[in-house]
Amino acid sequence: MIPGFEAIVEERIKKAQREGAFENLEGANKPLDLEDQNLPEEWRLAHKILKNAGFLPPELELRKKITQAEDLLENCGLDSPEGLKIQKKLNFLLTKLNTLRGDRNIPLTAMDDYRDNLIKKIS
């Protein structure tokens, strides 16, 4: 950095604080959203845009479906015919998720579906 530049910047920040320039900022007094911190920096904006548009990567979509199936199963129980049906679906979803995790590569068909859904949403 340029010598003395840091001191100038620091002084301007302190002056702005004294004048209340930072008091009404968006997100003030709210917890930080650190959800995207595990993503590489170059992917964060794209992830945020897709997330705000309601799109999830195939693995996260599967996790969401698994959670929904678990909630349904908890409410209806294993002994009922509906519970057995949900258990089969849950087993299928878990197997599919484990397959995706196994090689850490998302199958081409899943990416094609994801891309097609994204294009439909944008169009």
C-alpha angles and dihedrals in degrees: 000000000000112000110260092012093105091053091051092049092047092050092050091050091051091048091050089050091052090050091050097245092143099046101092101038120143110264095021113158092010126115117263117255103232095166095112096047092102092059122090109259093246090059099047099085093046091048092050093049092049092044092051089050090055098254125133129187112258094258093052091045088055091050089052091052090047091053091049091050091049090052091049092048091050091053099047102032133228097269098065123085088242090052092054090050091051091046090055090049090048091051090050092050092048091050090049091049092049089050091053091048094046098073095015088228119116112228115253092241091056091050090047091053090047091050093046092050090048092051091049091050093049095045 
